[in-house]
């Protein structure tokens, strides 16, 4: 039962109001002056104070700072006869929770109490009820989705509910949503399996082929750059749509959102493949054929993303663009600090590209570091850590500076990531790639029903290190483990965030265009 202290020099006249609140389940204590109120608060805990602004002796405005000094988080509702602006400014400046103008209506008081004591509970209850009514429509939508655009709309809806329900105390409703999202991912995997070959080989009408990693520059980014005098492309490695959703509110004070859309990452949804394809405007097989000295297969030693700036310059020239380009890849915090000290070349560029690797590092740290794993136990915690990082990062400072200098901002990623929990056993030789969401190599043995298999890599424009190499991709929340020492791998990697395979989280990548607010 919530305890309320009502302070008013005419409290005897308010007994019907007190009785009304008592009947609604509140424990209401009363006093008729500020001195007694401060004393009562020092000896007993209350959940909320209703405080009259005009009282003899010590006024409500004089009592308020004493209450807030001793109990800074205690909500105080001010009751006043006056609507004078300076009085309200003083009360609001002292951090009142709400104010009510006399004569007091009991329902008005009840509404204010509910707003301050039960808003989270009421919102949660309403959100839960709303999702229950939406459940059937989402189920029907996932059965009928037949285009990438329709799957994007469904994914947007599921992520929205995931964020809305993340604070719900109703564990069962979160489990229902998790089950529904898992089911949607199973259907999405089938959708990709049916269509991926046709997308890559352009065997469908253009309006049925999504914008993909290797077509993103030509079909989206260059057009957005051409519209603005200065544009910055921020590619946050490993960023999922739900993570963008928690970053978005922090940017709204500085930018207006022009486009909030998606594109489709190629397979494998891994940096080596998807990001090289994005900057080169080519599928990996074409990169390997045209620039063999700049492509390394999975089993070859060396950096797999060493030539992104070179790829982009080549693509810009081939597309007939004359952009003044700035390109930065930020892997460590000190890289961000150095860039902040040398922003002039970014401001002057027609197109500045910033690749930020923090979320990829965070995903790997979660796998390898117990304390990070404990801090990011589920998607909601991972989103929270993402938001906390961004709020205090050099990247946020950098984006605010770009807004001040009038830069259009494009935010996207090369692929997303998914939390895996279902092991699928595979065998292969010692040269088989180590990734948990896809494997490439010779002599792979697996159950074909468990994976998307590509026995001829050139069919989906992927390079083959050897003539007999093939690729397999994990679905949904599966991860691929070798039969040798499988139990140890399962214990280590279960419930970690991985990428490289087929899921909405990995393949449906946010693409957001923002314009700086006019100052």
LINURWO-V325662 format. One record per backbone hydrogen bond with DSSP energy under -0.5 kcal/mol. NH is the residue of the N-H (numbers start at 0). CO is the residue of the C=O. If there is no record, write none. Layout:
# LINURWO-V325662
nh | co
NH | CO
NH | CO
This chain:
# LINURWO-V325662
nh | co
3 | 26
4 | 47
5 | 3
5 | 28
6 | 4
6 | 49
7 | 5
7 | 30
10 | 7
12 | 9
13 | 10
14 | 11
16 | 13
17 | 13
18 | 14
19 | 15
20 | 16
21 | 17
22 | 18
23 | 19
24 | 21
25 | 20
26 | 1
27 | 25
28 | 3
28 | 26
30 | 5
33 | 57
36 | 32
37 | 33
38 | 34
39 | 35
40 | 36
41 | 37
42 | 38
42 | 39
43 | 39
46 | 2
47 | 2
48 | 74
49 | 4
50 | 48
50 | 76
51 | 6
52 | 78
54 | 52
57 | 55
58 | 56
59 | 52
60 | 52
62 | 58
63 | 59
64 | 60
65 | 61
66 | 62
67 | 63
68 | 64
69 | 65
70 | 66
73 | 70
74 | 46
76 | 48
77 | 75
77 | 97
78 | 50
79 | 99
87 | 83
88 | 84
89 | 85
90 | 86
91 | 87
92 | 88
93 | 89
94 | 91
95 | 90
96 | 75
97 | 75
99 | 77
101 | 79
108 | 104
109 | 105
110 | 106
111 | 107
112 | 108
113 | 109
114 | 110
115 | 111
116 | 112
117 | 113
121 | 117
122 | 118
123 | 119
124 | 120
125 | 121
126 | 122
127 | 123
128 | 124
129 | 125
130 | 126
131 | 127
132 | 128
133 | 129
134 | 130
135 | 131
137 | 133
138 | 134
139 | 135
140 | 136
141 | 137
142 | 138
143 | 139
144 | 140
150 | 146
151 | 147
152 | 148
153 | 149
154 | 150
155 | 151
156 | 152
157 | 153
158 | 154
159 | 155
160 | 156
161 | 157
162 | 158
163 | 159
164 | 160
165 | 161
165 | 162
167 | 164
170 | 168
173 | 169
174 | 170
175 | 171
176 | 172
177 | 173
178 | 174
179 | 175
180 | 176
181 | 177
182 | 178
183 | 179
184 | 180
185 | 181
186 | 182
187 | 183
188 | 184
189 | 185
190 | 186
191 | 187
192 | 188
193 | 189
194 | 190
195 | 191
198 | 194
199 | 195
200 | 196
201 | 198
202 | 197
207 | 204
208 | 205
209 | 207
212 | 263
214 | 211
215 | 211
215 | 212
218 | 214
219 | 215
220 | 215
221 | 216
223 | 219
224 | 220
225 | 221
226 | 222
227 | 223
227 | 224
230 | 349
231 | 407
232 | 351
233 | 231
233 | 409
234 | 232
234 | 353
235 | 233
235 | 411
236 | 234
236 | 355
238 | 235
243 | 239
244 | 240
245 | 241
246 | 242
247 | 243
248 | 244
249 | 246
250 | 246
250 | 247
251 | 247
253 | 250
254 | 250
255 | 514
257 | 255
257 | 512
258 | 512
260 | 510
262 | 508
263 | 210
264 | 262
264 | 506
268 | 499
269 | 267
272 | 269
273 | 269
274 | 270
275 | 270
276 | 272
277 | 273
278 | 274
279 | 275
280 | 276
281 | 276
284 | 460
285 | 282
286 | 282
287 | 283
288 | 284
289 | 285
290 | 286
293 | 290
294 | 291
299 | 296
310 | 306
311 | 307
312 | 308
313 | 309
314 | 310
315 | 311
316 | 312
317 | 313
318 | 314
319 | 316
320 | 315
324 | 322
325 | 350
327 | 352
329 | 327
329 | 354
330 | 328
334 | 331
335 | 331
336 | 332
337 | 333
338 | 334
339 | 335
340 | 336
341 | 338
342 | 339
345 | 342
346 | 342
347 | 343
348 | 344
349 | 323
350 | 323
351 | 230
352 | 325
353 | 232
354 | 327
355 | 234
355 | 353
356 | 329
356 | 354
360 | 356
361 | 357
362 | 358
363 | 359
364 | 360
365 | 361
366 | 362
367 | 363
368 | 364
369 | 367
372 | 368
373 | 369
374 | 370
375 | 371
376 | 373
381 | 377
382 | 378
383 | 379
384 | 380
385 | 381
386 | 382
387 | 383
388 | 384
389 | 385
390 | 386
391 | 387
391 | 388
392 | 389
396 | 392
397 | 393
398 | 394
399 | 395
400 | 396
401 | 397
402 | 398
403 | 399
404 | 400
405 | 402
406 | 401
407 | 229
408 | 513
409 | 231
410 | 408
410 | 511
411 | 233
412 | 509
415 | 505
417 | 497
419 | 417
419 | 495
420 | 476
421 | 476
422 | 420
423 | 478
425 | 480
426 | 444
428 | 441
431 | 428
432 | 439
438 | 471
440 | 469
444 | 426
447 | 445
449 | 446
450 | 447
451 | 472
452 | 450
453 | 470
456 | 454
458 | 455
459 | 456
460 | 457
461 | 456
464 | 462
468 | 465
469 | 440
470 | 453
471 | 438
472 | 451
473 | 436
474 | 449
475 | 501
477 | 474
478 | 421
479 | 435
480 | 423
482 | 425
485 | 482
488 | 484
489 | 485
490 | 486
491 | 487
492 | 488
493 | 489
494 | 419
495 | 492
497 | 417
497 | 495
501 | 473
502 | 500
506 | 502
507 | 503
508 | 262
508 | 506
510 | 260
511 | 410
512 | 258
513 | 408
514 | 255
516 | 253
